[in-house]
Amino acid sequence: MIIYGISSCDTVRKARKALDGAGHSPAFRDVRAEPLTAAETAEFETAFGDKIVNRASTTWRGLSEGERAAPVADLLGAHPALMKRPVIREGDKLTLGWTPAVQAQWLSPE
């Protein structure tokens, strides 16, 4: 299991703590320190569409209209903090965010 996010993000911290508490041992990938590859960006965009871009973030609000119109891959490449967080991967399973529905997928006994 891998959690993609930013170490300073409260939502990512909550997800990591809950997953650890549920017996998972997720690896953590800080996308600021180790940006997504082009293949990862394409995979996440295919899986989540433009929802992968966090349009409620401070980073987004600081962008010009022209910058906001850039393709998702360019946005995430230039501004890793724009990625909605966390993205959690285990095998072929990918989830976005830490909503109650996502929590149920990862924390419920199988």
N, CA, C and O of each residue as an XYZ file, in Angstrom:
440
protein
N       0.850     -1.181      0.000
C       0.000      0.000      0.000
C       0.892      1.239      0.000
O       1.880      1.317      0.729
N       0.516      2.198     -0.834
C       1.234      3.467     -0.913
C       0.239      4.607     -0.742
O      -0.833      4.599     -1.347
N       0.593      5.573      0.072
C      -0.193      6.790      0.212
C       0.603      7.905     -0.466
O       1.746      8.178     -0.097
N      -0.013      8.541     -1.457
C       0.586      9.687     -2.128
C      -0.033     10.941     -1.532
O      -1.255     11.053     -1.434
N       0.807     11.876     -1.138
C       0.283     13.103     -0.560
C       1.403     14.058     -0.216
O       2.484     14.013     -0.804
N       1.132     14.917      0.739
C       2.100     15.898      1.219
C       2.163     15.760      2.733
O       1.129     15.693      3.399
N       3.355     15.719      3.266
C       3.521     15.428      4.696
C       2.859     16.455      5.601
O       2.503     16.129      6.734
N       2.686     17.679      5.135
C       2.075     18.717      5.970
C       0.551     18.748      5.884
O      -0.084     19.568      6.546
N      -0.040     17.873      5.083
C      -1.496     17.855      4.889
C      -2.180     17.110      6.043
O      -1.865     15.950      6.311
N      -3.110     17.778      6.719
C      -3.823     17.157      7.839
C      -4.611     15.928      7.412
O      -4.662     14.941      8.146
N      -5.222     15.973      6.244
C      -6.012     14.838      5.768
C      -5.116     13.632      5.532
O      -5.489     12.505      5.859
N      -3.959     13.861      4.976
C      -3.003     12.767      4.757
C      -2.559     12.198      6.100
O      -2.457     10.981      6.253
N      -2.299     13.054      7.059
C      -1.902     12.582      8.394
C      -2.988     11.702      9.012
O      -2.692     10.655      9.588
N      -4.244     12.133      8.890
C      -5.363     11.350      9.440
C      -5.443      9.991      8.760
O      -5.631      8.969      9.420
N      -5.300      9.982      7.440
C      -5.376      8.723      6.698
C      -4.248      7.781      7.114
O      -4.475      6.594      7.348
N      -3.045      8.312      7.203
C      -1.901      7.481      7.594
C      -2.108      6.879      8.981
O      -1.852      5.694      9.195
N      -2.572      7.701      9.920
C      -2.782      7.232     11.287
C      -3.863      6.153     11.331
O      -3.700      5.132     11.999
N      -4.959      6.381     10.623
C      -6.060      5.406     10.620
C      -5.635      4.094      9.962
O      -5.964      3.017     10.460
N      -4.915      4.176      8.859
C      -4.466      2.963      8.173
C      -3.462      2.192      9.017
O      -3.508      0.963      9.068
N      -2.559      2.901      9.676
C      -1.622      2.241     10.596
C      -2.391      1.540     11.713
O      -2.091      0.399     12.063
N      -3.385      2.235     12.270
C      -4.184      1.683     13.353
C      -5.003      0.477     12.941
O      -5.341     -0.363     13.775
N      -5.326      0.385     11.651
C      -6.113     -0.735     11.142
C      -5.230     -1.912     10.725
O      -5.720     -2.909     10.195
N      -3.926     -1.786     10.971
C      -3.036     -2.902     10.688
C      -2.374     -2.863      9.323
O      -1.630     -3.778      8.970
N      -2.633     -1.821      8.554
C      -1.929     -1.672      7.273
C      -0.556     -1.082      7.575
O      -0.358     -0.455      8.616
N       0.366     -1.279      6.685
C       1.697     -0.677      6.837
C       2.009      0.099      5.558
O       2.863     -0.305      4.770
N       1.300      1.227      5.361
C       1.470      1.931      4.093
C       2.815      2.647      3.980
O       3.326      3.222      4.941
N       3.365      2.590      2.771
C       4.515      3.432      2.451
C       3.951      4.819      2.169
O       2.803      4.948      1.745
N       4.742      5.843      2.400
C       4.280      7.205      2.137
C       5.163      7.841      1.088
O       6.389      7.741      1.145
N       4.536      8.490      0.138
C       5.262      9.197     -0.923
C       4.856     10.661     -0.904
O       3.728     11.003     -1.258
N       5.773     11.521     -0.492
C       5.526     12.961     -0.480
C       5.752     13.467     -1.903
O       6.878     13.466     -2.399
N       4.678     13.895     -2.549
C       4.769     14.286     -3.957
C       5.491     15.615     -4.159
O       5.826     15.971     -5.289
N       5.733     16.344     -3.084
C       6.580     17.542     -3.209
C       8.041     17.123     -3.301
O       8.787     17.635     -4.136
N       8.446     16.195     -2.446
C       9.834     15.735     -2.412
C      10.149     14.815     -3.588
O      11.254     14.849     -4.129
N       9.182     13.999     -3.978
C       9.355     13.053     -5.079
C       8.131     13.171     -5.992
O       7.174     12.412     -5.844
N       8.158     14.117     -6.933
C       6.988     14.365     -7.785
C       6.529     13.126     -8.542
O       7.303     12.202     -8.791
N       5.259     13.133     -8.898
C       4.693     12.046     -9.681
C       5.404     11.948    -11.017
O       5.808     12.958    -11.594
N       5.554     10.731    -11.502
C       6.083     10.537    -12.851
C       4.973     10.861    -13.843
O       3.808     10.974    -13.462
N       5.330     11.009    -15.105
C       4.328     11.258    -16.142
C       3.329     10.103    -16.203
O       2.134     10.323    -16.402
N       3.817      8.878    -16.032
C       2.929      7.710    -16.066
C       1.957      7.722    -14.887
O       0.777      7.415    -15.055
N       2.444      8.074    -13.700
C       1.566      8.138    -12.522
C       0.519      9.235    -12.691
O      -0.658      9.034    -12.390
N       0.955     10.392    -13.174
C       0.017     11.495    -13.395
C      -1.065     11.063    -14.379
O      -2.249     11.313    -14.151
N      -0.667     10.419    -15.463
C      -1.636      9.957    -16.467
C      -2.591      8.918    -15.874
O      -3.791      8.948    -16.144
N      -2.056      8.005    -15.070
C      -2.894      6.979    -14.440
C      -3.914      7.608    -13.494
O      -5.085      7.230    -13.503
N      -3.468      8.571    -12.674
C      -4.369      9.221    -11.724
C      -5.419     10.049    -12.462
O      -6.581     10.084    -12.058
N      -5.016     10.707    -13.530
C      -5.983     11.489    -14.302
C      -7.004     10.574    -14.963
O      -8.186     10.912    -15.026
N      -6.563      9.421    -15.455
C      -7.484      8.454    -16.054
C      -8.467      7.934    -15.001
O      -9.659      7.785    -15.271
N      -7.955      7.662    -13.813
C      -8.795      7.112    -12.743
C      -9.771      8.131    -12.172
O     -10.913      7.787    -11.868
N      -9.337      9.383    -12.021
C     -10.135     10.365    -11.282
C     -10.569     11.577    -12.099
O     -11.328     12.414    -11.609
N     -10.096     11.680    -13.340
C     -10.435     12.847    -14.152
C      -9.860     14.108    -13.534
O      -8.816     14.076    -12.881
N     -10.548     15.211    -13.745
C     -10.021     16.465    -13.215
C     -10.247     16.615    -11.713
O      -9.850     17.623    -11.127
N     -10.884     15.620    -11.080
C     -11.043     15.657     -9.618
C      -9.703     15.487     -8.905
O      -9.599     15.743     -7.706
N      -8.678     15.057     -9.642
C      -7.351     14.918     -9.044
C      -6.770     16.286     -8.697
O      -5.845     16.379     -7.891
N      -7.308     17.350     -9.302
C      -6.844     18.716     -9.013
C      -7.710     19.302     -7.905
O      -8.934     19.355     -8.025
N      -7.074     19.735     -6.840
C      -7.774     20.314     -5.697
C      -8.044     21.799     -5.966
O      -7.179     22.650     -5.763
N      -9.252     22.081     -6.424
C      -9.614     23.452     -6.771
C     -10.026     24.296     -5.555
O     -10.408     25.456     -5.706
N      -9.950     23.721     -4.374
C     -10.239     24.476     -3.152
C      -8.952     24.891     -2.443
O      -9.000     25.514     -1.382
N      -7.813     24.551     -3.020
C      -6.545     24.797     -2.341
C      -6.064     26.236     -2.477
O      -6.469     26.972     -3.376
N      -5.200     26.605     -1.568
C      -4.557     27.922     -1.613
C      -3.741     28.048     -2.888
O      -3.716     29.111     -3.508
N      -3.081     26.985     -3.277
C      -2.271     27.009     -4.501
C      -3.149     27.335     -5.709
O      -2.780     28.163     -6.542
N      -4.307     26.685     -5.801
C      -5.225     26.928     -6.926
C      -5.676     28.391     -6.946
O      -5.700     29.027     -8.000
N      -6.029     28.908     -5.785
C      -6.507     30.292     -5.720
C      -5.428     31.282     -6.133
O      -5.741     32.392     -6.565
N      -4.162     30.896     -6.004
C      -3.065     31.768     -6.375
C      -2.699     31.735     -7.851
O      -1.872     32.525     -8.307
N      -3.314     30.818     -8.603
C      -3.009     30.702    -10.027
C      -3.813     31.699    -10.852
O      -4.936     32.060    -10.499
N      -3.222     32.130    -11.944
C      -3.948     33.001    -12.882
C      -4.934     32.149    -13.680
O      -4.841     30.921    -13.683
N      -5.869     32.802    -14.349
C      -6.835     32.072    -15.187
C      -6.111     31.260    -16.257
O      -6.503     30.135    -16.564
N      -5.060     31.834    -16.817
C      -4.286     31.122    -17.834
C      -3.641     29.864    -17.287
O      -3.655     28.818    -17.936
N      -3.074     29.965    -16.089
C      -2.456     28.793    -15.461
C      -3.506     27.732    -15.141
O      -3.249     26.538    -15.299
N      -4.659     28.151    -14.703
C      -5.729     27.202    -14.369
C      -6.227     26.436    -15.582
O      -6.758     25.334    -15.448
N      -6.060     27.014    -16.767
C      -6.533     26.378    -17.999
C      -5.561     25.324    -18.525
O      -5.868     24.640    -19.501
N      -4.410     25.183    -17.903
C      -3.403     24.222    -18.359
C      -3.918     22.791    -18.187
O      -4.779     22.539    -17.345
N      -3.397     21.862    -18.979
C      -3.761     20.446    -18.802
C      -3.397     19.955    -17.394
O      -2.468     20.462    -16.765
N      -4.140     18.974    -16.927
C      -3.933     18.435    -15.576
C      -2.482     18.020    -15.358
O      -1.905     18.333    -14.317
N      -1.888     17.326    -16.314
C      -0.510     16.861    -16.159
C       0.443     18.040    -15.958
O       1.362     17.966    -15.142
N       0.224     19.118    -16.696
C       1.085     20.299    -16.543
C       0.879     20.957    -15.181
O       1.840     21.387    -14.543
N      -0.375     21.033    -14.739
C      -0.666     21.630    -13.432
C       0.019     20.866    -12.315
O       0.674     21.459    -11.457
N      -0.133     19.543    -12.325
C       0.451     18.732    -11.251
C       1.972     18.697    -11.336
O       2.650     18.591    -10.314
N       2.508     18.785    -12.549
C       3.962     18.820    -12.705
C       4.554     20.103    -12.142
O       5.602     20.086    -11.497
N       3.874     21.211    -12.392
C       4.376     22.510    -11.927
C       4.043     22.782    -10.462
O       4.788     23.473     -9.767
N       2.922     22.233     -9.998
C       2.437     22.515     -8.638
C       1.965     21.213     -7.979
O       0.763     20.947     -7.956
N       2.882     20.398     -7.444
C       2.480     19.119     -6.843
C       1.431     19.267     -5.736
O       0.644     18.348     -5.510
N       1.410     20.406     -5.048
C       0.450     20.609     -3.963
C      -0.987     20.710     -4.480
O      -1.927     20.671     -3.687
N      -1.168     20.840     -5.792
C      -2.523     20.893     -6.358
C      -3.210     19.536     -6.375
O      -4.422     19.458     -6.574
N      -2.449     18.464     -6.168
C      -3.062     17.140     -6.196
C      -3.995     16.980     -5.003
O      -3.607     17.229     -3.861
N      -5.229     16.562     -5.278
C      -6.146     16.246     -4.188
C      -5.551     15.060     -3.436
O      -5.007     14.134     -4.039
N      -5.662     15.104     -2.123
C      -4.963     14.121     -1.311
C      -5.891     13.463     -0.297
O      -6.925     14.013      0.082
N      -5.492     12.275      0.127
C      -4.447     11.417     -0.408
C      -4.954     10.562     -1.563
O      -6.156     10.335     -1.705
N      -4.026     10.097     -2.378
C      -4.303      9.008     -3.310
C      -3.715      7.781     -2.642
O      -2.550      7.776     -2.246
N      -4.519      6.749     -2.519
C      -4.063      5.517     -1.867
C      -4.108      4.391     -2.894
O      -5.111      4.187     -3.577
N      -3.001      3.671     -2.984
C      -2.892      2.560     -3.936
C      -2.536      1.278     -3.202
O      -1.666      1.245     -2.332
N      -3.238      0.232     -3.585
C      -2.837     -1.109     -3.183
C      -3.147     -2.007     -4.360
O      -4.312     -2.236     -4.684
N      -2.117     -2.512     -4.998
C      -2.306     -3.294     -6.215
C      -2.930     -2.415     -7.288
O      -2.416     -1.341     -7.601
N      -4.037     -2.877     -7.848
C      -4.735     -2.116     -8.888
C      -5.789     -1.176     -8.316
O      -6.412     -0.419     -9.060
N      -5.992     -1.216     -7.015
C      -7.021     -0.388     -6.380
C      -6.466      1.003     -6.069
O      -5.415      1.138     -5.443
N      -7.187      2.034     -6.517
C      -6.819      3.427     -6.268
C      -8.011      4.155     -5.684
O      -9.135      3.985     -6.157
N      -7.779      4.963     -4.661
C      -8.838      5.826     -4.129
C      -8.302      7.244     -3.999
O      -7.093      7.466     -3.920
N      -9.224      8.193     -3.977
C      -8.876      9.605     -3.889
C      -9.592     10.230     -2.704
O     -10.800     10.059     -2.537
N      -8.838     10.956     -1.882
C      -9.422     11.636     -0.727
C      -9.515     10.722      0.473
O      -9.034      9.589      0.459
N     -10.151     11.246      1.519
C     -10.320     10.477      2.763
C     -11.735     10.688      3.273
O     -11.953     11.038      4.432
N     -12.688     10.468      2.380
C     -14.104     10.596      2.705
C     -14.562      9.358      3.482
O     -13.843      8.360      3.522
N     -15.736      9.409      4.093
C     -16.235      8.207      4.770
C     -16.312      6.984      3.841
O     -16.058      5.860      4.275
N     -16.661      7.200      2.574
C     -16.730      6.074      1.630
C     -15.347      5.466      1.391
O     -15.206      4.245      1.323
N     -14.339      6.308      1.267
C     -12.975      5.814      1.071
C     -12.492      5.119      2.349
O     -11.854      4.068      2.281
N     -12.789      5.696      3.490
C     -12.390      5.083      4.757
C     -12.996      3.686      4.887
O     -12.334      2.749      5.332
N     -14.252      3.563      4.497
C     -14.915      2.254      4.581
C     -14.224      1.222      3.699
O     -14.127      0.051      4.069
N     -13.747      1.647      2.542
C     -13.050      0.698      1.647
C     -11.761      0.179      2.246
O     -11.421     -0.990      2.067
N     -11.044      1.023      2.949
C      -9.724      0.639      3.470
C      -9.764      0.125      4.904
O      -8.905     -0.662      5.302
N     -10.751      0.558      5.683
C     -10.731      0.225      7.109
C     -11.707     -0.879      7.492
O     -11.600     -1.438      8.584
N     -12.655     -1.204      6.621
C     -13.630     -2.232      6.936
C     -12.991     -3.609      6.795
O     -12.193     -3.835      5.885
N     -13.338     -4.527      7.687
C     -12.819     -5.878      7.539
C     -13.372     -6.511      6.266
O     -14.527     -6.288      5.904
N     -12.561     -7.280      5.609
C     -12.977     -7.876      4.326
C     -13.695     -9.166      4.522
O     -14.111     -9.796      3.550
